[in-house]
Every structure is written in structure tokens, then in C-alpha cells.
Amino acid sequence: MAFIDALLSTPWLLYLVVVFVSLCIGSFLNVVILRLPKMMHQEWRAQCESFLEVPEDQRSTETRITLSTPASTCPSCGHGIRARENIPVISYLVLGGKCSACKARISLRYPLIEAVTALFSVVTVWLLGPSVAALWALVLVWSLVALTMIDFDSQLLPDSITLPLMWLGLVLNYFGLLTDFASAFWGAVAGYLALWSVYWLFKLVTGKEGMGHGDFKLLAALGAWLGWQLLPAVVLLSSLVGATVGIALMVIRRHGRDVPIPFGPYLAAAGLLSLWFGDEILAGWNAWLGF
């Protein structure tokens, strides 16, 4: 606690630590974004093989993937990534964006995710003010970054992130971290039921699934962190942005109506904005309603 108190009372040190830690977290998020969907597919395959009683000698022999194994390598030549080649952002710049062994291009996405994670973390602490609440809120920010990229890549919102995020929000708000516990509890309930209801209504009318179950859980998690009062703004903002992007993709890229568009990134963006500007959003909302 003494270290935390020292950080909160020394702004320049606080922001320095936030930048350093969040860059490292961003590097870890790159691993999570890349490997977690593969881990999920391996687990599902193993469960299917077990359920179908596939003989052991006919089951998948694919190398088991975890967040720590196998070690990171260059996808082009298999060169093992050394520690000095894995320093967030800096290693990319020093290497000129190329593998040190085969000179194949390294995706710009990796340093961008690291830099964006650090930027969002600094903005969160700046807007919420130096406090324990701001430091805990970084967990929400980092989770939203990971969920956004995973959903873009694979249209998955892993339970291993959304459900712990929801429970953590409820536990923290039991102590009044960002809102009172009643608001957090009903935020989680209303967040889940709101999109669950839309899902079933759409399915009954069209016979199709309009969204994945992960969207329900993500909105429940946002409700647990932010409270039910901000859920209308989250839903409205995410729907407007999602509809705009969807129409743009249909016009510019000629995406058909049957091409699925992940909704999680828009929920995450709306949740982040609500975390940063929640008071202003509530004030504007109440003024618009005449309260």
C-alpha cells in the first residue's frame, strides 16, 4: 500500500509506471489475441473427439498451445524470438520492422496494440484522476483491447475473459469502486437480458441468429463495472457505430447482408467512452430526458 500511496501522490512517477506496465501488458495481449482463439478451437476439438469416442490413435496430434508454450517464433522462418527482440515497441523500431534472421516483415499490428494499450491506460488515469479506482479500471481497459481484437479476428468473445471481468466488476463495486453495488448488480442483469432479448426476438422473426452469446456477457460485464445507468448510452453508441460501419462495408466493400460483422468491438468502444465520460454522458442523458 505504501508503494501505491507513493504513486498516487507523485503524478510523474504514476504516469511513468502506467506507461511501462501497460506497454508490457500490451505485449502480453498480443499473445492472448493470437493464441486464445487457437486454444479454444483445440479444446473444442478435444471435447468433440471425446464425445464421439474417437480412438486415441486417430485423435488430433496437433501441438498443444497455451499462453506460454510453445515459445514465440517468427512465422516465416521459425526463428525463436529472443528477450531483447521482444521489448514492446522499441524492439520493432530497432529491428526496422523485420525478423532479425530472415528479414521477413513483422506486422505493424503488434507495436500498435502495445502503443494503443499504453495510450488508453494513460488517458484512463488522466480522466479518472490518480486513484485506486483508476488503477483497477485499467484491467477493464486492457480486457476491452483484447476482446476487440479477438472478435475482429475470429468473431469470438471468450468466456475466459468476459465472465471473470463481470465478476470482478461486481466484487469491486461491492466496495463502491466506480458505482454502488445495486447499480452494478442490476447493470449486469440488465446488460445480459437486454441483448439476450434482442437475440431471441430477432431469431423468432427471421429464423437467424443476429449476434453471439459473447455479446450478452460483454454487456453484462460493462454493466457490472459501470452500473445500469450507463447501459442505454453503451447500447445506443455501439448500435450507431455498428450500423454506420456495417452500411459502409456494404457500400464500399460490397459486403452482403449475410456477412457477419462482429459487434463486440463496438460494445467495447462504447464501454470505454462511458468509462471515460460517464458523468458527462449521464448529465446529457438526463438533460435530454428533462430530469
Solvent accessible surface area in square Angstrom, and as a share of the most:
residue,aa,sasa,rsa
1,M,167,0.75
2,A,84,0.65
3,F,123,0.51
4,I,50,0.26
5,D,80,0.42
6,A,44,0.34
7,L,6,0.03
8,L,41,0.20
9,S,87,0.56
10,T,37,0.21
11,P,73,0.46
12,W,173,0.61
13,L,51,0.25
14,L,1,0.00
15,Y,56,0.21
16,L,106,0.53
17,V,39,0.23
18,V,7,0.04
19,V,54,0.31
20,F,137,0.57
21,V,58,0.33
22,S,0,0.00
23,L,41,0.20
24,C,55,0.33
25,I,43,0.22
26,G,0,0.00
27,S,18,0.12
28,F,98,0.41
29,L,12,0.06
30,N,14,0.07
31,V,39,0.23
32,V,12,0.07
33,I,4,0.02
34,L,88,0.44
35,R,24,0.09
36,L,17,0.09
37,P,12,0.07
38,K,95,0.40
39,M,48,0.22
40,M,35,0.16
41,H,87,0.39
42,Q,13,0.06
43,E,67,0.30
44,W,102,0.36
45,R,101,0.37
46,A,42,0.33
47,Q,99,0.44
48,C,75,0.45
49,E,29,0.13
50,S,62,0.40
51,F,168,0.70
52,L,123,0.61
53,E,145,0.65
54,V,36,0.21
55,P,69,0.43
56,E,137,0.62
57,D,126,0.65
58,Q,126,0.56
59,R,66,0.24
60,S,55,0.36
61,T,133,0.78
62,E,101,0.45
63,T,96,0.56
64,R,135,0.49
65,I,30,0.15
66,T,50,0.29
67,L,64,0.32
68,S,91,0.59
69,T,72,0.42
70,P,66,0.42
71,A,79,0.61
72,S,50,0.32
73,T,71,0.41
74,C,10,0.06
75,P,137,0.86
76,S,77,0.50
77,C,64,0.38
78,G,45,0.43
79,H,41,0.18
80,G,38,0.36
81,I,64,0.32
82,R,104,0.38
83,A,90,0.69
84,R,160,0.58
85,E,20,0.09
86,N,87,0.45
87,I,80,0.41
88,P,20,0.13
89,V,37,0.21
90,I,100,0.51
91,S,8,0.05
92,Y,39,0.15
93,L,124,0.62
94,V,118,0.68
95,L,49,0.24
96,G,44,0.43
97,G,1,0.01
98,K,77,0.33
99,C,7,0.04
100,S,35,0.22
101,A,58,0.45
102,C,52,0.31
103,K,127,0.54
104,A,27,0.21
105,R,174,0.63
106,I,50,0.25
107,S,55,0.35
108,L,102,0.51
109,R,76,0.28
110,Y,80,0.30
111,P,11,0.07
112,L,93,0.46
113,I,10,0.05
114,E,14,0.06
115,A,44,0.34
116,V,53,0.30
117,T,0,0.00
118,A,10,0.08
119,L,104,0.51
120,F,56,0.23
121,S,0,0.00
122,V,40,0.23
123,V,34,0.19
124,T,0,0.00
125,V,0,0.00
126,W,169,0.59
127,L,61,0.31
128,L,49,0.25
129,G,19,0.18
130,P,66,0.41
131,S,35,0.22
132,V,63,0.36
133,A,22,0.17
134,A,0,0.00
135,L,38,0.19
136,W,100,0.35
137,A,0,0.00
138,L,9,0.05
139,V,46,0.26
140,L,0,0.00
141,V,1,0.00
142,W,41,0.14
143,S,18,0.11
144,L,6,0.03
145,V,15,0.09
146,A,2,0.01
147,L,0,0.00
148,T,28,0.17
149,M,43,0.19
150,I,0,0.00
151,D,6,0.03
152,F,104,0.44
153,D,76,0.40
154,S,37,0.24
155,Q,85,0.38
156,L,37,0.19
157,L,17,0.08
158,P,1,0.01
159,D,64,0.33
160,S,72,0.46
161,I,26,0.13
162,T,0,0.00
163,L,64,0.32
164,P,73,0.46
165,L,6,0.03
166,M,31,0.14
167,W,153,0.54
168,L,47,0.24
169,G,0,0.00
170,L,18,0.09
171,V,82,0.47
172,L,18,0.09
173,N,2,0.01
174,Y,145,0.55
175,F,157,0.65
176,G,43,0.42
177,L,39,0.19
178,L,56,0.28
179,T,28,0.16
180,D,77,0.40
181,F,85,0.36
182,A,58,0.45
183,S,4,0.03
184,A,0,0.00
185,F,83,0.35
186,W,142,0.50
187,G,0,0.00
188,A,9,0.07
189,V,50,0.29
190,A,41,0.32
191,G,0,0.00
192,Y,74,0.28
193,L,87,0.43
194,A,44,0.34
195,L,8,0.04
196,W,105,0.37
197,S,54,0.35
198,V,75,0.43
199,Y,6,0.02
200,W,100,0.35
201,L,118,0.59
202,F,88,0.37
203,K,63,0.26
204,L,144,0.71
205,V,113,0.65
206,T,62,0.36
207,G,61,0.59
208,K,118,0.50
209,E,112,0.50
210,G,45,0.43
211,M,38,0.17
212,G,41,0.39
213,H,90,0.40
214,G,14,0.13
215,D,9,0.04
216,F,0,0.00
217,K,40,0.17
218,L,0,0.00
219,L,0,0.00
220,A,1,0.01
221,A,0,0.00
222,L,0,0.00
223,G,0,0.00
224,A,0,0.00
225,W,1,0.00
226,L,16,0.08
227,G,0,0.00
228,W,127,0.44
229,Q,59,0.26
230,L,12,0.06
231,L,12,0.06
232,P,54,0.34
233,A,8,0.06
234,V,0,0.00
235,V,48,0.27
236,L,88,0.44
237,L,57,0.28
238,S,0,0.00
239,S,49,0.32
240,L,106,0.53
241,V,69,0.40
242,G,13,0.13
243,A,56,0.44
244,T,89,0.52
245,V,49,0.28
246,G,9,0.08
247,I,108,0.55
248,A,38,0.29
249,L,37,0.18
250,M,72,0.32
251,V,105,0.60
252,I,137,0.70
253,R,166,0.61
254,R,206,0.75
255,H,56,0.25
256,G,42,0.40
257,R,215,0.79
258,D,121,0.63
259,V,67,0.38
260,P,87,0.55
261,I,61,0.31
262,P,21,0.13
263,F,38,0.16
264,G,0,0.00
265,P,7,0.04
266,Y,17,0.06
267,L,0,0.00
268,A,4,0.03
269,A,48,0.37
270,A,2,0.02
271,G,0,0.00
272,L,16,0.08
273,L,72,0.36
274,S,1,0.01
275,L,14,0.07
276,W,38,0.13
277,F,80,0.33
278,G,10,0.09
279,D,117,0.61
280,E,113,0.51
281,I,39,0.20
282,L,52,0.26
283,A,64,0.49
284,G,42,0.40
285,W,70,0.24
286,N,60,0.31
287,A,73,0.57
288,W,194,0.68
289,L,78,0.39
290,G,65,0.62
291,F,180,0.75
